[in-house]
Amino acid sequence: QVERLLNLQGNAFLTFILCLIMIILSFVSSYFFFDREYEKRNAQYGQEHLINGVVTSIKYENNFSSGYILSIDSVDGNEDKHKAVLKCDYSGALQIGDRISVNAIASQPEENDGNNEKLSLLSENIFVVYTSGEESELVNVDYSDGKGIELFFPNLNNNLSSILRQTIKGEAGDMSSALLLGNRSQLPDTITRDFRRAGAS
């Protein structure tokens, strides 16, 4: 019995050490990725760039402005794949799958009206927000019709989220989609606000 107990304790200790090492490695690799990506984007802030990419989701649209999540292919003619937000000071009327080209000014994500949008974007590996002020600068190059690797995972996420919300009705379904899939597009503003106030968003 004593030998068996010692073996169990040894296995538990070894498991604990391995878990600790994995946690430390994940934090270190995350830090280096974040730091390297942030430095790379920091050099672009405050400058106008010609960006080419695909619309993967729509953040908001109204008569006066619009915002989109893009999968960027190139910046100023150089391959530079990353995720970004495009904010338009006009109604861009873009659809998911639109392949676009636009001159826009790069800036870092910022907090808006007490809502910590910056942390939310950084958690999605979005380090840059592009702002387009002139509608004439936006060119809709092509429509990919949901094809291509840029849209595979966003489409998969949206489809799974839709199934989840159909299975679990109401706010519980919206909450489940946000917690399990990270899809907060249907999450009510009141719940998002409460999570932010609690520091748990």
Stockholm file with secondary structure:
# STOCKHOLM 1.0

chainA/1-201         QVERLLNLQGNAFLTFILCLIMIILSFVSSYFFFDREYEKRNAQYGQEHLINGVVTSIKYENNFSSGYILSIDSVDGNEDKHKAVLKCDYSGALQIGDRISVNAIASQPEENDGNNEKLSLLSENIFVVYTSGEESELVNVDYSDGKGIELFFPNLNNNLSSILRQTIKGEAGDMSSALLLGNRSQLPDTITRDFRRAGAS
#=GR chainA/1-201 SS CHHHHHHHHHHHHHHHHHHHHHHHHHHHHHHHHHHHHHHHHHTTTTSEEEEEEEEEEEEEECSSCEEEEEEEEEETTEEEEEEEEEEESSCCCCCTTEEEEEEEEEECCCCBTTBCHHHHHHHTTEEEEEEECCGGGCEEEEECTTCSHHHHHHHHHHHHHHHHHHHSCHHHHHHHHHHHHCCCTTSCHHHHHHHHHTTCC
#=GC SS_cons         CHHHHHHHHHHHHHHHHHHHHHHHHHHHHHHHHHHHHHHHHHTTTTSEEEEEEEEEEEEEECSSCEEEEEEEEEETTEEEEEEEEEEESSCCCCCTTEEEEEEEEEECCCCBTTBCHHHHHHHTTEEEEEEECCGGGCEEEEECTTCSHHHHHHHHHHHHHHHHHHHSCHHHHHHHHHHHHCCCTTSCHHHHHHHHHTTCC
//
